[in-house]
Amino acid sequence: MSRPPHRIVVPGDKSVSHRAVLFNAMAEGEARITGLLNAEDVGRTVQAARQLGARLAHEGDVLVVRGGPWRDSGEIDCGNSGTTARLLLGALAPRAGARFVGDASLSKRPMRRVLDLLGRMGADTSAGPTLPVEVRRAALVGIEHVATVASAQVKSAVLLAGLGAEGETAYTEPVSTRDHTERMLFAMGARLAVSSTAAGTRLAVRRGSLQACNVRVPGDISSATFWLVAAALLEGVAVELPGVGLNPTRTAAIDVLRRMGAELQVEEEPGVEPIGLVRVRGRGLRGTTISGAEVPRLIDELPALAVAAAFAEGETIVRDAAELRVKESDRIEAIVGGLRAIGVEAEARPDGFVVQGGGARGGEVRTHGDHRIAMAFSVAGLRVPVAIDERASVQTSYPGFFEELERLREAIVPPR
């Protein structure tokens, strides 16, 4: 007789949480946000919104946001949050001034793609191409930009700047990236048009105000992926995840795990952000190839999927994922280093990596201060003995992860 599924409720989606706070801080009226991720990165956006003049207050588990005109701020500390920095650079440029700083890791991450596009629009910035960066309020004009590298953060920054710019601002992305920004802007009344062109998806926005919008933040699919992988690695173990975000621009990890042989079921509820129940039952996995348009739909899930590949039969190849090199760490090197540390044969490539499944025996893994590396290899510890060199980084996105991991460990019978 099979065991009942182990139920895990994942925290709110980080990408949606950032946008719900920031966009409503720019809007007219009052919004109520439920399910907000209570983690350090989102806390940086909340603090920045307060500094800029928005009023935010907690009523139990609900965050109430009252937006309004922004004022010049002094120093905005983005901590480790690249989303806070990049989206705020775009939102702030036509509205107010501030100096952006970050921690040692964020201060090494590139801001050039955002700053160059804002410069074309007439933004007044100094320093860069990494933090610190100072922004002063300026009169912006719309631009037409066709991107060659897909980035949801760059796209979002340009669209937010375009809401305060003269004329039309258009951004064409070569392959679709997560569309939380577009969905929320539509819901808040932005003058936004989306069309398909030979170069990709074109998004065009015109100057205008936003109207506050209540947001139910779904469970984070990136956080959920760690548990989907955990269950997939443990034959006969089932995990059930209610209330998970199922935005089609974010669910490629589910597609990949199915392709690798995991038994997955999804029950979806429609909405501005699709949400639903995901069940997974472990069984033997096989290697696969992840590339092309699939990559932007799972870029943050690749550390977890690399761990799935470590225990799969055969070879897994990841390519077209050079963006991994400019995350919280160089994730290509961090993933490959972690896999080798636990006995798995892996090779780093300029835009990805190759994993030969099998051979894992356990070991000590350096996380490079990267929360997703820490969580991915902790999941590997369900199969082989793994020690990581720090846990603090996980607070940026998933407080309570290690407690949840122990509950899962206690609920399973280790594989023989």
Secondary structure, DSSP 8 states (H G I E B T S, - for coil): -----EE----B-HHHHHHHHHHHHHSBSEEEEES---SHHHHHHHHHHHHTT-EEEEETTEEEEE-------SEEE-TT-HHHHHHHHHHHTTT--EEEE--TTGGGS--HHHHHHHHHTT-EEEE-SSS-EEEE---EE--EEE-SS--HHHHHHHHHHHTTEESEEEEEESS----HHHHHHHHTT--EEEEEETTEEEEEEES---B---EE--B-HHHHHHHHHHHHTSBT-EEEEEEEE--TTT-HHHHHHHHTT-EEEEEEE-SSS-EEEEEEEB---B--EE-GGGGGGTGGGHHHHHHHHHTSBSEEEE-S-GGGGGSSS-HHHHHHHHHHHTT-EEEEETTEEEEE------EEE--TT-HHHHHHHHHHTTTS-EEES--GGGGGT-TTHHHHHHHHHHHS----
